[in-house]
């Protein structure tokens, strides 16, 4: 899913796997602007973060964050 939002004076394009991200940003929707910044996270990015945060600690062991 993609959306363009204006936050803190900056125009962002957000590419997210989860619709909740766009639900939370709906008040900032700005469809006609050219984005200054593109933010995205793929499933492989999420999995890499999970591995990195859990590699040295068992705080999140067994919990999908």
Backbone torsions as a table, in degrees:
resi	resn	phi	psi	omega
1	UNK	NA	145.1	-179.8
2	UNK	-129.2	151.5	174.2
3	UNK	-158.0	154.2	175.9
4	UNK	-114.6	131.6	-174.3
5	UNK	-134.7	149.4	175.3
6	UNK	-110.9	114.1	-176.9
7	UNK	-133.2	128.1	178.0
8	UNK	54.5	37.5	177.5
9	UNK	79.2	4.8	179.8
10	UNK	-118.3	144.2	179.1
11	UNK	-99.0	123.6	-175.5
12	UNK	-120.2	140.5	168.6
13	UNK	-104.3	122.9	-179.1
14	UNK	-110.9	124.7	176.2
15	UNK	-114.0	114.5	-172.5
16	UNK	-132.8	150.9	175.5
17	UNK	-80.1	-18.6	-171.9
18	UNK	-115.6	128.5	-178.3
19	UNK	-66.2	-23.6	-179.3
20	UNK	-60.1	-33.1	177.7
21	UNK	-58.7	-45.6	-178.2
22	UNK	-73.4	-31.5	174.8
23	UNK	-61.9	-43.2	-179.1
24	UNK	-68.9	-25.3	-177.0
25	UNK	-98.0	0.2	-171.0
26	UNK	-56.7	-30.8	179.4
27	UNK	-70.8	-11.4	-177.9
28	UNK	-109.4	8.4	-177.7
29	UNK	-58.4	137.7	-176.5
30	UNK	-148.6	77.7	-168.3
31	UNK	-67.5	-24.5	-171.4
32	UNK	-93.5	-0.8	-175.2
33	UNK	-92.0	154.0	171.7
34	UNK	-89.2	123.9	-175.2
35	UNK	-69.2	142.2	173.5
36	UNK	-82.3	-33.5	-173.1
37	UNK	-133.7	139.9	174.7
38	UNK	-114.4	127.7	179.2
39	UNK	-118.1	127.3	178.3
40	UNK	-146.6	156.8	175.0
41	UNK	-144.7	121.4	178.3
42	UNK	-90.6	169.9	177.3
43	UNK	-60.8	-38.1	179.1
44	UNK	-67.4	-32.8	174.4
45	UNK	-62.6	-44.5	-179.6
46	UNK	-63.4	-43.9	179.8
47	UNK	-64.5	-39.1	178.3
48	UNK	-64.2	-40.3	177.5
49	UNK	-64.4	-40.7	178.3
50	UNK	-61.2	-45.7	179.9
51	UNK	-63.5	-43.1	-178.0
52	UNK	-65.7	-44.2	-177.1
53	UNK	-71.0	-28.0	-176.8
54	UNK	-95.5	-8.4	-175.0
55	UNK	-63.9	-40.9	-175.5
56	UNK	-100.7	-0.5	-174.9
57	UNK	-148.6	151.8	175.9
58	UNK	-105.0	17.8	-179.2
59	UNK	-56.7	-41.4	-177.3
60	UNK	-103.9	16.0	-177.4
61	UNK	-55.7	125.4	177.6
62	UNK	80.2	-0.3	-178.3
63	UNK	-112.7	128.0	176.4
64	UNK	-82.2	117.0	179.7
65	UNK	-107.9	NA	NA
